[in-house]
C-alpha cells in the first residue's frame, strides 16, 4: 500500500509540472502567455467627508516632515535643569536608603564570648583567634584547650588527640612514682600523628608542666627529645585530673548570635523585612546539597506526589536559610524584633520575649502569621515555616489574665520594659 501511494504522489507531481518536451528537440513549444493583471488606478475622493479626511492626513504628514530649529541656549539650560533634578532625586534616594538601612535592615551580628565585642560574620574566626592568643598570656592552660578544640576543624582528629593525652595523664595519675609514665618521646609515631599535628596540643602539655629535654634512650647510646613531667606531688595529680576532664569535655569556642533586641513603634510596615545576603548565603557543602536536591526534584517532577511528599519537599526548601528574624506584635501595638538561627527551637523565641517583658511571670501565647497558636515549642523555626522572617502576635493567657483582674490587679497597659520603650524606633 505504501508503494502504491508513493506512485500516485509521483504521478501527480509529474503531471503538475506542465507539458514536457523530448530531449532531442531543439526548443520547447512556446507556452501561452498569460497577461498580467494591471493595477487599477485609485479613485480620487469624491465626497466632502473623504476630501476633508485626505486634506487632514496630508497636513499631518507635512507637519511631521518639518522640524523647527531649536534654540541652543534654551536646550542647554533645559538639560542642566533636568540633570539637577535627577541629581536631587538620587541624593534624596541615597539618604532615604541609608535611613532605611539603619532602621529596616536586619543585619546579622555576633558577640565574642571572651571579649564581649559585637563583630560581623566575616570577622568571627580572626577575632576569636586573637582573643585566645591574648588569653594565653594570663591563662595558658585554658587558652591551649580552646586552641585544640577551636582551631582544629577535623573533629575526629581532635577526639583521637585528646583521648591520647588523657591516657598519658591516666598513666601518670595511676603510677605517680614511675618515671617512664612521665616521659613522652617526641619521635613516637602515635605522638606525631595524634598530638603533634594538633594546633595547641604542645602548648597544653607545656602549660600543665611538661618540659622538653634531651634524655638517653633505654638500650641505646643516643639521646632523643622527650616531654618530661617532674616534681609529682598530690596537688599536681589533682590538677592533672581536673585539666584532663576539662580537655575532654571542652567544646569549640564560637561567637554567639547576637539577638539584637529592637522595639518599633506601631507601624503598618511591620510585615516588611529588608534582609541582607547573609540570610541566604550557603556554604560549599550546602550548595552541593542544594544541587543534589534540585536534581532529585527534577526526577520526581514526572511522577505524582502525595501531600506528605510535597510537605517534605517544602521543609527541605526551608532548610537552606541560615538565620531568621522574628517580629512580635504586642497588645499595645509596639513591635519587638530579635535575631535567631533558622534551626533554633521556638522555645528560644519564647525565652527571648519573656526576658523583655515588664511582667515576666505572667504566661503568654504566640500566634503564627496564620493566626494559630504555636503549640510545640520544641520544633525548629525552619520546620514550621518561620524562615527567613515572620511576624507573630503576642497574646496574654486569657484565663490567667482574667484571674489577675478578678483579684483586683491592674490592667496591663505597657508590656515591655521601660528601658526598651525608651529606645523605640520607627519603621519606614
Secondary structure, DSSP 8 states (H G I E B T S, - for coil): -HHHHHHHHHHHHHHHT-----TTSSS-------------------SHHHHHHHHHHHHHHHHHH------HHHHHHHHHHHHHHHHHHHHHHHHHHHHHHHHHB---EEE-TTT--EEEGGGHHHHHHHHHHHHHHH-HHHHHHHHHHHH---HHHHHHHHHHHHHHHHHHHH-TT-GGGGEEETT-HHIIIIIITSTTHHHHHHHTT-EEEEEE-TTSS-EEEEEE-----HHHHHHHHHHHHHHHH------EE----EEE-S-GGGG--B--GGGT---HHHHHHHHHHHHHHHHHTTS---HHHHHHHHHHHHTT--EEEEEEE-TTS-EEEEEEETTSBHHHHHHHHHHHBSSTTS-EEEE-TTS-B---TTSBGGGTT--SEEEEEEEE-HHHHHHHHHTT-------B-HHHHTT-B---
